[in-house]
């Protein structure tokens, strides 16, 4: 059963519906009256102030966004006339911005509450004026570098220098071309280990949207921008074959890093955006070291668990939060307080949310839903870890689970249908002694395929159904 703004399931034992609001409290933060606040980036500042930029180029600082009474929220415009900033963070008195043509830092040096110092750190990539030449910037990595994902021109061609690449901008302003093969990023961030990832959206050479690992020196699959390697005397990225498969091409070209987690189009959103990593130690629930991913079209947040197998990242995506009032673009999670902030817009791409733009926060209520916590690969199947002890009768029954598997055509055409369908069979379900995990033995795992698991019949020890009974695991490698 579905209602706008909440996901619900029925407890078999208790006989009542449980809502998303039982676990997570989503609230809209009041915006400055009369302003068009299509929020494009969010930064956390001292004293629990929150800076936001808008797609139209304004930068505002919000006070009271953490407070119990959101009627007390106040706003101060800090800067204006910026060029579509899609990445921002605070450090040492400065706000660092990734704008369409450059990385900038700004500050208020006089205490007036308005920025008066603007410094360009790096502007070594090109822009043409095309509306789709977005530039998404990260927070700093362990070395202080900002990672910038440069969208293709119109998302189909590379008509400006370094479009279709991810570059790193060092603290002293040097630009380091880092990864090729980008198409249309929606967000960029890091996992708990500090490795960089970005969300690439469905399109040419992308059968479906996916979370991709930005291993330095890697090729990410889209050959349109290969020509720019010559600008820095870098080795030419591979020229891949059309109408192929990712597994075939990345086996031929070791520098081709496959998507870590594919988000099947329409089933797990269709326009993934911002990335946030939970290292809060349980302030938002039991999802430590997992990634949260915003979703523009479906106005949602998905949840991702990752693991590394044979040197490659892979893992599962789960539905998580929904009901946001606009399409999410930036997502910022405060690991110190356990508060998630989301900003959004429905301009250009419609969204399920009912409003043209929004700024929202989410807090955990302290109640943990019954969920699949993680899904990890084994040589003979998968292990499911749960947030609560399971009912052995249901969780230990292979008939409680179903699985299908598929991949996509790797092609220069836009997107792809699901192809090479397979039906792996769950032959056994072994419940652990503490009843917190189940080892699924599966006949017919397919290397390189997305494995879609449904577990509708699994119950907790208290009779609850899973809040979200589906998972999509991208099996790049099968463990030995």
Secondary structure, 3 states (H helix, E strand, C coil): CEECCEEEEECCCCCCEEEHHHHEEEEECCCCCCCCCCEEEEEECHHHCEEEEECCCCEEEEECCCCCCHHHCEEEEEECCCCCCCCEEEECCEEEEECCCCEEEEECCCCCCCCCEEEEEECCCCCCCCCCCCEEECCCCCCCCEEEEECCECCCECCCCCCCEEEEECCCCCEEEEEECCCCEEEEEECCCCCEEEEECCEECECCCEEEECCCCCECCCHHHHHHHHHHCCCCCCCCCCCECHHHHHHHCCCECCCCEECCCCCCCCCEEEEEECCCCCCCCCCCCCEEEEECCCCEEEEEEEEEECCEEEEEEEEEECCCCCCEEEEEEECCCCEEEEEEECCCCCCCCCCCEEEEEEEECCCCCCCEEEEEEECCEEEEEECCCECHHHHCCHHHCEEEEEEECECCCECCCEEEEECCEEEEEEECCCCCEEEEEEECCCCCCEEEEECCCCEECCCCECCCCEEEEECCCCCC
